[in-house]
Amino acid sequence: MKGNEYSSDWPFHLLVTGGSHSGKTNMVINLILVEKYAKPKWELVKNAIHIFANSPALYRENITFQTIKAEKIPDISKFFSKRSIVVVFKDLYAESKKVQERIVPYFISDQHQNISPIYVTQKYQAMPKIICENISYLVMF
């Protein structure tokens, strides 16, 4: 994301909100993929698999994409702080208060952990107040 002239300073707190099918997820993907946003997503995945498969271990281990269930969101202290990390929370506003409480530290402690959280939601009004008070950027569709 640092190569994207339109992306924010690192680390950041981003809240993206808008109705269903408004382009929230595509905007986040384009922000993360930087200049590659013009290529079809399947082509990017195909090329990335080829690049990582033929790269030295140093590069293969440097980028990780994971999908984690809401109830298994890790404690923020579990991350290695020397790496820049982007964590995307997508449509979790309807999850339990316990899940929301696990997300809050990402928005209030992340600068010390080199973590940039992105919360993507359809319901701005349902967001925990403490998250809204700690965002550095708000995108509304």
C-alpha positions, 0 to 999 in steps of 0.5 A: 500500500505504500506504493499507492500515492492515494493511500494514507500514511502508515499505520492508519485506521479506516472505516468504509461504510455503504449499502450492499453492492456499493463497491466497498470491498472493491475499493479496499481490494484496489487500495491494497493491490495498488497499481494492479487494480486495472487487471482482472482479479483472477489474473492477479491471483494466477500471477501471484501464485506463480510469482510466490511459487518461484520466489525465494523463501524470503518473499514467499513468507513475507505476505500472508492472506488469512481468513479468520472466523469472527469468534477467532479474532486473535489478540492484537499482542499476538502479531509481530510488530516489525511487520506492517499488517493490514487487518480487514474486518468485513460486515461484523456489525451484527456479531456479538458484543464479545466479538466487537470487544475483540476488534476495538484494540485494533483501532485504539492500540494498533499504532504501537503494533504497526497494524492498520485496521480496515472495518468494512460495514453496511451499518455506520450507526451500528458501529461501536462508538470507540471505533468511530472515535478512533478512525483516521479515515472514513469512506462513505458510499 
